[in-house]
Amino acid sequence: MRLNTLAHLDGNHFGAMSLDDTDLFAQLFLSKEEIMTVGEIREKLGADATMFELAVLLKRLEVADAEQRYSLQAIFMATALAPNVAGVVMWAYTLFEESKRDGIVTMERLAKLFPVGFPTEEGYSAFWDKQKHYNGARDNWLDTREAFA
């Protein structure tokens, strides 16, 4: 049994987006979606792919499955929504798991996965606590290879 993703938190762990997040979501949603492997994303972004949060997310996805393809726009949105590096790891897990379940996570798929808004600070905290010792892990389960297998 796998740990559910951020999209499966209890309903009270979601909140409305800020105006800035709404603007970014709309711009990314309306732009032409680019579907690529992590390596192709790195190549396209060049030096921008070294931005810390983005680099962490891309590295997690690359270690999980270098050939899996992702929506560049969904990668940007996930990175922007993450409140900290732990949030980036939770988003990497969410993108990876949801892509395994239903194919590539596009902006449209993000909208369907999160119809009432994105995780609140309390939602991220609840998810982090849930994964702490999941499946007998001694510490953070999301930091194990098993999480991204």
C-alpha positions in Angstrom: 0.0 0.0 0.0 1.3 3.4 -1.0 1.1 6.7 0.9 -1.5 8.9 -0.7 -0.4 12.2 -2.2 -1.0 15.8 -1.3 -4.2 15.6 -3.5 -5.7 13.2 -1.0 -5.5 15.2 2.2 -8.7 15.8 4.2 -10.9 18.6 2.8 -10.1 21.0 5.6 -6.4 21.0 4.5 -7.0 23.0 1.3 -7.3 26.7 0.9 -7.8 29.3 -1.8 -4.8 30.5 -3.8 -3.3 33.9 -3.2 -3.8 36.4 -6.0 -0.1 35.8 -7.1 -0.6 32.0 -7.2 -3.9 32.4 -9.1 -2.2 34.7 -11.7 0.7 32.2 -12.1 -1.7 29.2 -12.3 -3.7 31.0 -15.0 -0.6 31.9 -17.0 0.8 28.4 -16.8 -2.6 26.8 -17.5 -3.1 29.0 -20.7 0.4 28.5 -22.0 1.3 25.8 -24.4 2.1 22.7 -22.2 5.6 21.3 -22.7 6.0 17.6 -21.8 9.6 16.5 -21.2 11.8 14.2 -19.2 13.7 15.7 -16.3 16.9 15.8 -18.4 15.1 17.7 -21.2 13.8 20.1 -18.6 17.3 20.7 -17.3 18.6 21.2 -20.8 15.8 23.7 -21.7 16.2 25.7 -18.5 20.0 25.7 -18.4 21.3 27.7 -15.4 17.7 28.3 -14.2 17.4 24.6 -13.4 19.9 25.2 -10.5 17.5 27.4 -8.6 17.5 25.5 -5.3 13.9 24.4 -4.9 13.6 23.5 -8.6 16.9 21.6 -8.5 15.6 19.6 -5.5 12.3 18.7 -7.2 14.0 17.7 -10.4 16.7 15.6 -8.6 14.0 13.7 -6.8 12.1 13.0 -10.0 15.2 12.1 -11.9 16.3 9.6 -9.2 12.8 8.1 -9.2 12.6 7.5 -13.0 14.8 9.5 -15.4 12.6 8.5 -18.4 9.2 9.6 -16.9 7.9 12.7 -18.6 6.4 15.7 -16.8 4.6 18.9 -17.7 7.1 21.7 -17.4 4.3 24.0 -16.4 3.2 21.6 -13.6 6.8 21.4 -12.3 6.9 25.3 -12.2 3.5 25.4 -10.3 4.5 22.8 -7.8 7.8 24.5 -7.1 6.0 27.9 -6.7 3.4 26.4 -4.3 5.8 24.6 -2.0 6.3 26.7 1.2 9.8 25.2 1.8 12.1 22.4 0.8 10.0 19.8 2.6 7.1 21.0 0.6 9.1 20.6 -2.6 9.8 16.9 -1.6 6.0 16.4 -1.0 5.3 17.9 -4.4 7.9 15.7 -6.1 6.3 12.7 -4.5 2.8 13.9 -5.6 3.9 14.5 -9.2 5.7 11.1 -9.3 2.8 9.1 -7.8 0.0 10.8 -9.7 1.9 10.4 -13.0 2.2 6.6 -12.2 -1.5 6.4 -11.5 -2.9 8.4 -14.4 -0.2 9.5 -16.8 1.5 12.9 -17.0 0.4 15.5 -14.6 -0.5 18.5 -16.7 -1.9 21.8 -15.5 -5.4 20.5 -16.3 -4.8 17.4 -14.2 -3.5 19.6 -11.3 -6.8 21.6 -11.5 -8.7 18.3 -11.3 -6.6 16.9 -8.5 -7.0 20.1 -6.5 -10.5 21.4 -7.3 -11.0 23.4 -4.1 -7.5 24.8 -3.8 -4.0 23.7 -2.9 -2.7 22.5 0.5 -2.6 25.0 3.4 0.3 25.2 5.8 -1.7 22.9 8.0 -2.1 20.5 5.1 1.6 20.3 4.4 2.3 19.8 8.1 -0.3 17.0 8.3 1.2 15.3 5.3 4.7 15.6 6.6 3.7 14.1 10.0 1.9 11.3 8.2 5.0 10.3 6.2 7.4 10.6 9.1 7.3 6.9 10.1 5.2 5.5 7.3 5.7 1.9 6.5 8.1 1.4 9.4 10.5 4.2 8.3 12.9 5.3 11.1 12.7 8.9 10.0 11.3 10.6 6.9 9.8 8.0 4.6 9.9 10.5 1.7 13.7 10.5 2.0 13.8 6.7 1.2 14.3 5.1 -2.2 11.1 3.1 -1.5 9.0 6.3 -1.6 10.0 6.9 -5.2 9.9 3.3 -6.4 
